Amino acid sequence: MKPALPLPADYADWLASLKSRIQGGQQSAARILPLPIGQQSADQLPTAPISQALSDQLPWFHIATLLTKPHDLEGGKPL
């Protein structure tokens, strides 16, 4: 389908320039906006070292054993 009005000869260059300026503006805004949020979040983090969950520290066989053995719910001992 033919456009209703003919496009200017330099339309493709103009469009590429416009896209580039929009992307540059988005990147600048993205850098400006998260800085205060990121700094605030970093300031509020606990100073304790980050450690793995207990289940991540167990060998896989122990996890499989714990999951497959029936346990007494009140005493926590294997049946």
N, C-alpha and C positions, 0 to 999 in steps of 0.2 A: 504494500500500500504506500502510495506516495504521500509525503507530508503536505499539509494544506499550504504552508508557506515554505519557501526554500530556506535552508539553513545557511548562515554566513560561511564563507570559505574557511575562516579561522575558528569555527565553532569547536572542533575537536581539541585544538590547543587551549582554547579558553576553558573548556570543560575540565581538561586535565589539570590546568592551573588552579581552578576552583577546588577540585577534589584535593589537591595537594595542600592548599591553604586550610581547608576544613580539617584534614587529618592532622596538620601541624597544630592547629588550635585545640583540637581534642587532646592531643598528647600533652600540650602545655597545661591545659586545664586538669588533666589527670595527674600530672606531677604536682601541681599546686594544691589540689584538694586533699589528697591522701597524706601529705606531709604532717599537718597538725594532728590528724586522726592517728597516724602511725606513731608519732611521737608520744601522744597521750597514752596509747595502748602499751607502748614499750615502757613507759614510766610506771604503769600500773601492774606490770608483770611481777610475779613473786621472784625472789632472788634464789629460791631453793633450786638445786639442780634438777633437770628433767630426767626422769627415769622411766624404764619400761614398766608396763603393767606386770603384775605377778605372773599371769598366764604366759606372757612373752618370755619370761625368764626360765620357765620349766621346759625340759626336753619334751618333744612331741609324744613320746611313748607314755610319759607320766600323765600328760593331758588326756590321751586316749584311755588310759587305765581309769582315771578319775571319772571320765564321762561314761564308761561302760559298766563299771561296778555299781551295783545297787547299794545305797547307803541308808542307814537308819537316820531318819530326818531329825529325831530329837537328840540322839547321842553323837551323830556325825561319824559313827564307826561303820566300817563295811559289814554287811550282813553275812 
